């Protein structure tokens, strides 16, 4: 999934999605927004090697 697609699904700025992808640690409210937009549990994101 591209950064643009994640941005479109979650409503997060593409620049923020890019920062997270590059290793930046997101705030909990950002993780919540990612999970909601992607239709996954927060735990799935937290346990992921990508966050």
PDB file of N, CA, C and O in Angstrom:
ATOM      1  N   UNK A   1       0.848  -1.159   0.000  1.00  0.00           N
ATOM      2  CA  UNK A   1       0.000   0.000   0.000  1.00  0.00           C
ATOM      3  C   UNK A   1       0.904   1.237   0.000  1.00  0.00           C
ATOM      4  O   UNK A   1       1.887   1.295   0.739  1.00  0.00           O
ATOM      5  N   UNK A   2       0.572   2.195  -0.812  1.00  0.00           N
ATOM      6  CA  UNK A   2       1.402   3.387  -0.911  1.00  0.00           C
ATOM      7  C   UNK A   2       1.122   4.358   0.242  1.00  0.00           C
ATOM      8  O   UNK A   2       0.096   4.262   0.915  1.00  0.00           O
ATOM      9  N   UNK A   3       2.040   5.276   0.453  1.00  0.00           N
ATOM     10  CA  UNK A   3       1.850   6.308   1.480  1.00  0.00           C
ATOM     11  C   UNK A   3       0.607   7.131   1.162  1.00  0.00           C
ATOM     12  O   UNK A   3      -0.134   7.519   2.065  1.00  0.00           O
ATOM     13  N   UNK A   4       0.388   7.388  -0.091  1.00  0.00           N
ATOM     14  CA  UNK A   4      -0.801   8.167  -0.485  1.00  0.00           C
ATOM     15  C   UNK A   4      -2.087   7.418  -0.137  1.00  0.00           C
ATOM     16  O   UNK A   4      -3.046   8.015   0.352  1.00  0.00           O
ATOM     17  N   UNK A   5      -2.103   6.111  -0.389  1.00  0.00           N
ATOM     18  CA  UNK A   5      -3.291   5.325  -0.062  1.00  0.00           C
ATOM     19  C   UNK A   5      -3.542   5.321   1.447  1.00  0.00           C
ATOM     20  O   UNK A   5      -4.682   5.462   1.887  1.00  0.00           O
ATOM     21  N   UNK A   6      -2.492   5.163   2.227  1.00  0.00           N
ATOM     22  CA  UNK A   6      -2.636   5.198   3.690  1.00  0.00           C
ATOM     23  C   UNK A   6      -3.148   6.567   4.120  1.00  0.00           C
ATOM     24  O   UNK A   6      -4.029   6.660   4.975  1.00  0.00           O
ATOM     25  N   UNK A   7      -2.611   7.608   3.544  1.00  0.00           N
ATOM     26  CA  UNK A   7      -3.053   8.959   3.857  1.00  0.00           C
ATOM     27  C   UNK A   7      -4.533   9.141   3.527  1.00  0.00           C
ATOM     28  O   UNK A   7      -5.287   9.703   4.321  1.00  0.00           O
ATOM     29  N   UNK A   8      -4.935   8.675   2.377  1.00  0.00           N
ATOM     30  CA  UNK A   8      -6.337   8.797   1.962  1.00  0.00           C
ATOM     31  C   UNK A   8      -7.274   8.025   2.886  1.00  0.00           C
ATOM     32  O   UNK A   8      -8.349   8.517   3.229  1.00  0.00           O
ATOM     33  N   UNK A   9      -6.877   6.823   3.291  1.00  0.00           N
ATOM     34  CA  UNK A   9      -7.720   5.990   4.151  1.00  0.00           C
ATOM     35  C   UNK A   9      -7.812   6.508   5.583  1.00  0.00           C
ATOM     36  O   UNK A   9      -8.853   6.385   6.229  1.00  0.00           O
ATOM     37  N   UNK A  10      -6.722   7.086   6.072  1.00  0.00           N
ATOM     38  CA  UNK A  10      -6.660   7.479   7.479  1.00  0.00           C
ATOM     39  C   UNK A  10      -6.925   8.949   7.732  1.00  0.00           C
ATOM     40  O   UNK A  10      -7.248   9.345   8.852  1.00  0.00           O
ATOM     41  N   UNK A  11      -6.788   9.763   6.689  1.00  0.00           N
ATOM     42  CA  UNK A  11      -6.941  11.202   6.881  1.00  0.00           C
ATOM     43  C   UNK A  11      -5.693  11.864   7.437  1.00  0.00           C
ATOM     44  O   UNK A  11      -5.708  13.056   7.744  1.00  0.00           O
ATOM     45  N   UNK A  12      -4.618  11.108   7.569  1.00  0.00           N
ATOM     46  CA  UNK A  12      -3.357  11.671   8.052  1.00  0.00           C
ATOM     47  C   UNK A  12      -2.595  12.287   6.881  1.00  0.00           C
ATOM     48  O   UNK A  12      -2.688  11.804   5.753  1.00  0.00           O
ATOM     49  N   UNK A  13      -1.849  13.345   7.147  1.00  0.00           N
ATOM     50  CA  UNK A  13      -1.051  13.942   6.070  1.00  0.00           C
ATOM     51  C   UNK A  13      -0.042  12.928   5.523  1.00  0.00           C
ATOM     52  O   UNK A  13       0.530  12.131   6.266  1.00  0.00           O
ATOM     53  N   UNK A  14       0.153  12.981   4.235  1.00  0.00           N
ATOM     54  CA  UNK A  14       1.104  12.061   3.601  1.00  0.00           C
ATOM     55  C   UNK A  14       2.497  12.220   4.196  1.00  0.00           C
ATOM     56  O   UNK A  14       3.230  11.240   4.331  1.00  0.00           O
ATOM     57  N   UNK A  15       2.864  13.446   4.552  1.00  0.00           N
ATOM     58  CA  UNK A  15       4.188  13.684   5.147  1.00  0.00           C
ATOM     59  C   UNK A  15       4.332  12.945   6.476  1.00  0.00           C
ATOM     60  O   UNK A  15       5.411  12.440   6.785  1.00  0.00           O
ATOM     61  N   UNK A  16       3.262  12.874   7.263  1.00  0.00           N
ATOM     62  CA  UNK A  16       3.303  12.159   8.538  1.00  0.00           C
ATOM     63  C   UNK A  16       3.407  10.653   8.299  1.00  0.00           C
ATOM     64  O   UNK A  16       4.161   9.963   8.986  1.00  0.00           O
ATOM     65  N   UNK A  17       2.662  10.153   7.341  1.00  0.00           N
ATOM     66  CA  UNK A  17       2.746   8.732   6.992  1.00  0.00           C
ATOM     67  C   UNK A  17       4.174   8.408   6.569  1.00  0.00           C
ATOM     68  O   UNK A  17       4.709   7.364   6.943  1.00  0.00           O
ATOM     69  N   UNK A  18       4.786   9.281   5.803  1.00  0.00           N
ATOM     70  CA  UNK A  18       6.167   9.090   5.357  1.00  0.00           C
ATOM     71  C   UNK A  18       7.122   9.057   6.554  1.00  0.00           C
ATOM     72  O   UNK A  18       7.996   8.193   6.628  1.00  0.00           O
ATOM     73  N   UNK A  19       6.957   9.995   7.489  1.00  0.00           N
ATOM     74  CA  UNK A  19       7.823  10.048   8.673  1.00  0.00           C
ATOM     75  C   UNK A  19       7.716   8.759   9.485  1.00  0.00           C
ATOM     76  O   UNK A  19       8.724   8.222   9.944  1.00  0.00           O
ATOM     77  N   UNK A  20       6.499   8.270   9.659  1.00  0.00           N
ATOM     78  CA  UNK A  20       6.287   7.034  10.415  1.00  0.00           C
ATOM     79  C   UNK A  20       6.958   5.868   9.689  1.00  0.00           C
ATOM     80  O   UNK A  20       7.620   5.032  10.304  1.00  0.00           O
ATOM     81  N   UNK A  21       6.775   5.833   8.396  1.00  0.00           N
ATOM     82  CA  UNK A  21       7.381   4.759   7.600  1.00  0.00           C
ATOM     83  C   UNK A  21       8.903   4.769   7.711  1.00  0.00           C
ATOM     84  O   UNK A  21       9.541   3.718   7.661  1.00  0.00           O
ATOM     85  N   UNK A  22       9.470   5.938   7.858  1.00  0.00           N
ATOM     86  CA  UNK A  22      10.922   6.081   7.952  1.00  0.00           C
ATOM     87  C   UNK A  22      11.455   5.879   9.372  1.00  0.00           C
ATOM     88  O   UNK A  22      12.661   5.973   9.598  1.00  0.00           O
ATOM     89  N   UNK A  23      10.555   5.598  10.340  1.00  0.00           N
ATOM     90  CA  UNK A  23      11.026   5.260  11.677  1.00  0.00           C
ATOM     91  C   UNK A  23      10.605   6.185  12.795  1.00  0.00           C
ATOM     92  O   UNK A  23      10.905   5.917  13.958  1.00  0.00           O
ATOM     93  N   UNK A  24       9.917   7.268  12.474  1.00  0.00           N
ATOM     94  CA  UNK A  24       9.443   8.179  13.516  1.00  0.00           C
ATOM     95  C   UNK A  24       8.388   7.482  14.371  1.00  0.00           C
ATOM     96  O   UNK A  24       7.545   6.753  13.847  1.00  0.00           O
ATOM     97  N   UNK A  25       8.431   7.702  15.673  1.00  0.00           N
ATOM     98  CA  UNK A  25       7.455   7.100  16.589  1.00  0.00           C
ATOM     99  C   UNK A  25       6.207   7.981  16.654  1.00  0.00           C
ATOM    100  O   UNK A  25       6.289   9.132  17.083  1.00  0.00           O
ATOM    101  N   UNK A  26       5.058   7.458  16.235  1.00  0.00           N
ATOM    102  CA  UNK A  26       3.829   8.263  16.238  1.00  0.00           C
ATOM    103  C   UNK A  26       3.225   8.373  17.637  1.00  0.00           C
ATOM    104  O   UNK A  26       3.450   7.520  18.496  1.00  0.00           O
ATOM    105  N   UNK A  27       2.461   9.431  17.845  1.00  0.00           N
ATOM    106  CA  UNK A  27       1.700   9.597  19.085  1.00  0.00           C
ATOM    107  C   UNK A  27       0.568   8.571  19.093  1.00  0.00           C
ATOM    108  O   UNK A  27       0.181   8.049  18.047  1.00  0.00           O
ATOM    109  N   UNK A  28       0.044   8.292  20.282  1.00  0.00           N
ATOM    110  CA  UNK A  28      -1.007   7.283  20.414  1.00  0.00           C
ATOM    111  C   UNK A  28      -2.256   7.661  19.628  1.00  0.00           C
ATOM    112  O   UNK A  28      -2.906   6.784  19.060  1.00  0.00           O
ATOM    113  N   UNK A  29      -2.606   8.936  19.580  1.00  0.00           N
ATOM    114  CA  UNK A  29      -3.797   9.325  18.816  1.00  0.00           C
ATOM    115  C   UNK A  29      -3.583   9.098  17.320  1.00  0.00           C
ATOM    116  O   UNK A  29      -4.533   8.819  16.589  1.00  0.00           O
ATOM    117  N   UNK A  30      -2.353   9.216  16.875  1.00  0.00           N
ATOM    118  CA  UNK A  30      -2.039   8.934  15.473  1.00  0.00           C
ATOM    119  C   UNK A  30      -2.155   7.433  15.200  1.00  0.00           C
ATOM    120  O   UNK A  30      -2.662   7.024  14.155  1.00  0.00           O
ATOM    121  N   UNK A  31      -1.685   6.623  16.139  1.00  0.00           N
ATOM    122  CA  UNK A  31      -1.802   5.171  15.996  1.00  0.00           C
ATOM    123  C   UNK A  31      -3.279   4.779  15.949  1.00  0.00           C
ATOM    124  O   UNK A  31      -3.674   3.920  15.162  1.00  0.00           O
ATOM    125  N   UNK A  32      -4.091   5.415  16.798  1.00  0.00           N
ATOM    126  CA  UNK A  32      -5.528   5.146  16.797  1.00  0.00           C
ATOM    127  C   UNK A  32      -6.151   5.486  15.448  1.00  0.00           C
ATOM    128  O   UNK A  32      -6.969   4.728  14.927  1.00  0.00           O
ATOM    129  N   UNK A  33      -5.764   6.616  14.891  1.00  0.00           N
ATOM    130  CA  UNK A  33      -6.295   7.038  13.594  1.00  0.00           C
ATOM    131  C   UNK A  33      -5.847   6.091  12.487  1.00  0.00           C
ATOM    132  O   UNK A  33      -6.625   5.769  11.589  1.00  0.00           O
ATOM    133  N   UNK A  34      -4.602   5.647  12.551  1.00  0.00           N
ATOM    134  CA  UNK A  34      -4.111   4.671  11.573  1.00  0.00           C
ATOM    135  C   UNK A  34      -4.915   3.383  11.654  1.00  0.00           C
ATOM    136  O   UNK A  34      -5.361   2.856  10.635  1.00  0.00           O
ATOM    137  N   UNK A  35      -5.097   2.883  12.863  1.00  0.00           N
ATOM    138  CA  UNK A  35      -5.820   1.625  13.044  1.00  0.00           C
ATOM    139  C   UNK A  35      -7.252   1.738  12.528  1.00  0.00           C
ATOM    140  O   UNK A  35      -7.734   0.858  11.816  1.00  0.00           O
ATOM    141  N   UNK A  36      -7.914   2.808  12.887  1.00  0.00           N
ATOM    142  CA  UNK A  36      -9.300   2.999  12.451  1.00  0.00           C
ATOM    143  C   UNK A  36      -9.386   3.066  10.926  1.00  0.00           C
ATOM    144  O   UNK A  36     -10.223   2.396  10.320  1.00  0.00           O
ATOM    145  N   UNK A  37      -8.537   3.860  10.316  1.00  0.00           N
ATOM    146  CA  UNK A  37      -8.563   4.029   8.866  1.00  0.00           C
ATOM    147  C   UNK A  37      -8.210   2.767   8.100  1.00  0.00           C
ATOM    148  O   UNK A  37      -8.729   2.521   7.011  1.00  0.00           O
ATOM    149  N   UNK A  38      -7.319   1.965   8.682  1.00  0.00           N
ATOM    150  CA  UNK A  38      -6.879   0.747   8.014  1.00  0.00           C
ATOM    151  C   UNK A  38      -7.730  -0.466   8.385  1.00  0.00           C
ATOM    152  O   UNK A  38      -7.593  -1.538   7.797  1.00  0.00           O
ATOM    153  N   UNK A  39      -8.601  -0.282   9.359  1.00  0.00           N
ATOM    154  CA  UNK A  39      -9.482  -1.383   9.766  1.00  0.00           C
ATOM    155  C   UNK A  39      -8.767  -2.500  10.505  1.00  0.00           C
ATOM    156  O   UNK A  39      -9.097  -3.675  10.346  1.00  0.00           O
ATOM    157  N   UNK A  40      -7.785  -2.123  11.314  1.00  0.00           N
ATOM    158  CA  UNK A  40      -7.043  -3.099  12.110  1.00  0.00           C
ATOM    159  C   UNK A  40      -7.080  -2.690  13.577  1.00  0.00           C
ATOM    160  O   UNK A  40      -7.490  -1.579  13.912  1.00  0.00           O
ATOM    161  N   UNK A  41      -6.650  -3.596  14.444  1.00  0.00           N
ATOM    162  CA  UNK A  41      -6.570  -3.280  15.870  1.00  0.00           C
ATOM    163  C   UNK A  41      -5.295  -2.504  16.157  1.00  0.00           C
ATOM    164  O   UNK A  41      -4.286  -2.677  15.472  1.00  0.00           O
ATOM    165  N   UNK A  42      -5.342  -1.650  17.170  1.00  0.00           N
ATOM    166  CA  UNK A  42      -4.152  -0.895  17.564  1.00  0.00           C
ATOM    167  C   UNK A  42      -3.010  -1.857  17.872  1.00  0.00           C
ATOM    168  O   UNK A  42      -1.861  -1.604  17.508  1.00  0.00           O
ATOM    169  N   UNK A  43      -3.328  -2.957  18.541  1.00  0.00           N
ATOM    170  CA  UNK A  43      -2.303  -3.940  18.874  1.00  0.00           C
ATOM    171  C   UNK A  43      -1.585  -4.488  17.651  1.00  0.00           C
ATOM    172  O   UNK A  43      -0.396  -4.798  17.705  1.00  0.00           O
ATOM    173  N   UNK A  44      -2.307  -4.602  16.563  1.00  0.00           N
ATOM    174  CA  UNK A  44      -1.680  -5.075  15.326  1.00  0.00           C
ATOM    175  C   UNK A  44      -0.601  -4.108  14.857  1.00  0.00           C
ATOM    176  O   UNK A  44       0.424  -4.527  14.318  1.00  0.00           O
ATOM    177  N   UNK A  45      -0.827  -2.829  15.059  1.00  0.00           N
ATOM    178  CA  UNK A  45       0.154  -1.824  14.644  1.00  0.00           C
ATOM    179  C   UNK A  45       1.308  -1.730  15.631  1.00  0.00           C
ATOM    180  O   UNK A  45       2.466  -1.601  15.233  1.00  0.00           O
ATOM    181  N   UNK A  46       0.991  -1.794  16.906  1.00  0.00           N
ATOM    182  CA  UNK A  46       2.028  -1.662  17.926  1.00  0.00           C
ATOM    183  C   UNK A  46       2.987  -2.844  17.877  1.00  0.00           C
ATOM    184  O   UNK A  46       4.192  -2.689  18.072  1.00  0.00           O
ATOM    185  N   UNK A  47       2.441  -4.022  17.617  1.00  0.00           N
ATOM    186  CA  UNK A  47       3.287  -5.221  17.559  1.00  0.00           C
ATOM    187  C   UNK A  47       4.011  -5.348  16.231  1.00  0.00           C
ATOM    188  O   UNK A  47       4.859  -6.226  16.068  1.00  0.00           O
ATOM    189  N   UNK A  48       3.689  -4.488  15.288  1.00  0.00           N
ATOM    190  CA  UNK A  48       4.299  -4.553  13.968  1.00  0.00           C
ATOM    191  C   UNK A  48       5.740  -4.086  13.992  1.00  0.00           C
ATOM    192  O   UNK A  48       6.091  -3.168  14.734  1.00  0.00           O
ATOM    193  N   UNK A  49       6.563  -4.707  13.194  1.00  0.00           N
ATOM    194  CA  UNK A  49       7.959  -4.273  13.068  1.00  0.00           C
ATOM    195  C   UNK A  49       8.067  -2.944  12.331  1.00  0.00           C
ATOM    196  O   UNK A  49       9.142  -2.345  12.292  1.00  0.00           O
ATOM    197  N   UNK A  50       6.973  -2.478  11.748  1.00  0.00           N
ATOM    198  CA  UNK A  50       7.008  -1.254  10.953  1.00  0.00           C
ATOM    199  C   UNK A  50       6.743   0.004  11.768  1.00  0.00           C
ATOM    200  O   UNK A  50       6.880   1.109  11.242  1.00  0.00           O
ATOM    201  N   UNK A  51       6.365  -0.131  13.037  1.00  0.00           N
ATOM    202  CA  UNK A  51       6.169   1.040  13.906  1.00  0.00           C
ATOM    203  C   UNK A  51       7.152   1.002  15.035  1.00  0.00           C
ATOM    204  O   UNK A  51       7.156   1.896  15.881  1.00  0.00           O
TER     205      UNK A  51
END
